[in-house]
Amino acid sequence: MKPASPFLELHDCPRVTVLLDGQPLDLPEGANLAAALLAAGVEVFRKTPVSGAPRGPFCMMGACFDCLVEIDGVVRQACMVEVTAGLEVRKPDGVGDATV
């Protein structure tokens, strides 16, 4: 069961499977990756390298870099990526398995 989230899921959209730290998530195809992960209950995308403080999407427009994830070995901003089938997303600093 998914935890309560203030973010609404998109209905009536085709869904595709995305792997987050090896765990499958069914997300709306074509949606903004950061928004889709938030709606799925993922709150922590990475931790800061110095203090280990949790970080997640903040600006949702590519200005703040708090939503960094690794896709195909490249660290990118989740808010600037569209959900497509087969995406393999990892938390860039080894935060651990997805908790959804």
N, C-alpha and C positions, 0 to 999 in steps of 0.2 A: 504494500500500500504506500502510495506516494505521500510525503508529508504535505501539510497545508502550505499553499503558496499564494502570495498576493497576485501572482501573474496568471492570467487566463490562458488556457490552451486554445489553439486554433482548431475549430471543428470543421468538418466537411472539406478537409485538405488531405490529399494523399500523404500517407506516412511512409517513411523509409527508416531502415535500421542504421544507426550510427553507433560506433563503439566509443565509449568513454572509459579510458583506463581498462580496456578489455571487457567492459560490461556493456551489453546491448541496450540501447534506448531507441524507442520508436518516436521519431520527431517529425513534424510537418515538413514535407519537402518544399524547398524554396524559402523557408522562413529564415530569419536572421538567427545564426547559430547561438549567440549569447542569449537572446530572448527565448529561444526554444529550450535551451538548457535551464534557464531560470524557471520557466513554466513547468519543466519536468522535475523541479525540486532541487536542482544542483545549485548550491549557494556559494561554495568556495571553488574558484577556478585555479588559484595558485596561492602560494605563500611568499611573502617578501623574503629576500635572501638574508637580510641582516637580523631582523627580529622574529621572522616566522609568522608575522601577522597575516591572517587570511585576507584574501582579496577576491573580488568579483566585479562584475560590470558596474560601472559608475556613470559614465557619460553617455554610453550607447551611440557614440558618433566618431570613435577613433581618436579622441584627443588625449585620453588619460592613461591608457596602457594597463589598466587594472584587470582586464579580461583576457590576458595572454594565455594561450593554449598552444600545444604543439600539434601540428597537422603535417603528416608526411615528413617528419623530421625538421620542420621549419616552425619556429615560434611566431605565431600570428595573433592578431586581435580577433577574438571571437565575434565581436560586434561588426566586423567587416567581412565576415564569411557567410555564405549562403549554405543552408543544409542541403546536402546531396547524398544519394545512396552510397553507402560504403565508406563514408568518412571515418577515419580512425583518429580520434582525438585523445591526447594525453595531457595531463597536468604537467607543465614543464619542469617543475622542481621536485617531482616525486611525492606529491601530496598524498598519494595512495589511491586505493580503489574508489570509484565513484560511490557516493552515498546519496541514493535517490529514494 
